[in-house]
Amino acid sequence: MNFLPAQGFAHELDKQDPLKSYRDQFVIDDPGLVYFDGNSLGRMPRVAQEKAKQIVEEEWGRDLIRGWNKGWWEAPARVGNKIATLIGAAVGQVLVSDTTSINLYKLVMAALALGPERKRIVTDTMNFPSDLYILQGCVTQLGNRHEIVRIGSNDKELTPDLNALAQAITEDTALVTLSHVLFKSGYLYDMKAVTELAHRKGALVLWDLSHSVGALPITLDECGVDFAIGCTYKYLNGGPGAPAFLYVNKSIQERSSSPIWGWWGQNRPFDFGLDYTPAPGVARFLAGTQPMLSLLTMEAALEPLLQAGMDSIRAKSILLTEYASFLTQSLLAPFGFSLGSPVDSAQRGSHISIRHPEGYRINRALIEEMNVIPDFREPDNIRLGFAPLYTSFVEIWEGFDRIRRVMEDKKYEKYPKQKLAVT
Ligand SMILES: Cc1ncc(COP(=O)(O)O)c(C=O)c1O
């Protein structure tokens, strides 16, 4: 599409947006706020707000312990099956539990146990650091018998070096684990191609879907993915600290074992037997009691996404990131900004990074005096996340115009270079 750098054009785009009515399904108390951080913490859906009240007052307050027999016990599998429809997984393969980091730990340990003779783990330097730390912890706990190979980038951390990736996956590779969408640049891996590449060498594949789930269609079963994890507080709008999810392909569930043998993953937990027998299927990857208040709130939060469908969400997401890329060039390039994300939308998730040597201080000025909320990622990335259900084109226009004003008036100069704890 040929965009124009004018507010009226943004209004036109909003008028033509088939998803425009979904914005009203979210709590938007401050209409002047430009919220570009839905890729870190999604806005609150009204239905989740109402559900949270009902859970606290009725399910917890009135039903008390009876809640476990009124749907709480089954919630990890039930909500997992709802998320499954967003990520192309048949029932019985997705479970909501714990955090993304903990789920990664469980599945990495399970994957490595499936190929004990293989010694290599392949990932990339642009992966979310927690994922790299978890891998390092697993390797240490297993007696340093594995080697982690991190492939790099050929263009300033924007996109991975795919030739290096192909070469790194050898017959000795146990596991290839990558973020489907990279947290800084928003680069989107070709899940099918990478999964096939790994499988050709007999390696298992584990995808971190944190930055893609809820933003674009994912086809785990069709791609033959072995394992996946993802978080629910970004594009799934589940709320701060909402529990994460994990996926284990049906074909390997009975051979897979969780490294944490808790009673929720036991075959008959209410027999209170003294020895562990894993529950059939993916349920064995539960360990203990789950955070019901936030799990059930997150379940409600999924409703707008399930209604809208991932194809229409992706279509709008592409238009949003294309428009923002256009505005980066037309409004911000004269101030020294460059696009830190792929130009081709087929290689991009739903956020973009704009890079500037003063990125940190510009980000602070935006938050503290311009009512714009992006986030900052080292060394010079201001990340702008666009959630198709509630980000409007006018909001993007307004956000870019305010960034331009920060630059014109050099508003960032009064902020210290020293960083706050959370960026
Ligand atoms: C790609 C990715 N993986 C893993 C995590 C860690 O998630 P958690 O803190 O919920 O364990 C995050 C957190 O932002 C993330 O962005």
The ligand as a Tripos MOL2 file, in Angstrom:
@<TRIPOS>MOLECULE
LIG
   16    16     1     0     0
SMALL
NO_CHARGES

@<TRIPOS>ATOM
      1 C1         10.9610  -14.6450   24.2430 C.3       1 LIG1
      2 C2         10.8230  -14.7760   25.7330 C.ar      1 LIG1
      3 N1         11.1090  -15.9550   26.3070 N.ar      1 LIG1
      4 C3         11.0250  -16.1240   27.6420 C.ar      1 LIG1
      5 C4         10.6400  -15.0970   28.4680 C.ar      1 LIG1
      6 C5         10.6040  -15.3110   29.9480 C.3       1 LIG1
      7 O1          9.3030  -15.3540   30.4030 O.3       1 LIG1
      8 P1          8.9830  -15.5430   31.9610 P.3       1 LIG1
      9 O2          9.5900  -14.3970   32.6750 O.co2     1 LIG1
     10 O3          7.4760  -15.4570   32.0190 O.co2     1 LIG1
     11 O4          9.5050  -16.8380   32.3850 O.co2     1 LIG1
     12 C6         10.3290  -13.8540   27.9100 C.ar      1 LIG1
     13 C7          9.9210  -12.7260   28.7720 C.2       1 LIG1
     14 O5          9.6670  -11.6260   28.3610 O.2       1 LIG1
     15 C8         10.4420  -13.6840   26.5120 C.ar      1 LIG1
     16 O6         10.1820  -12.5090   25.9350 O.3       1 LIG1
@<TRIPOS>BOND
     1     1     2 1
     2     2     3 ar
     3     2    15 ar
     4     3     4 ar
     5     4     5 ar
     6     5     6 1
     7     5    12 ar
     8     6     7 1
     9     7     8 1
    10     8     9 2
    11     8    10 1
    12     8    11 1
    13    12    13 1
    14    12    15 ar
    15    13    14 2
    16    15    16 1
@<TRIPOS>SUBSTRUCTURE
     1 LIG1         1 GROUP 0 **** ****
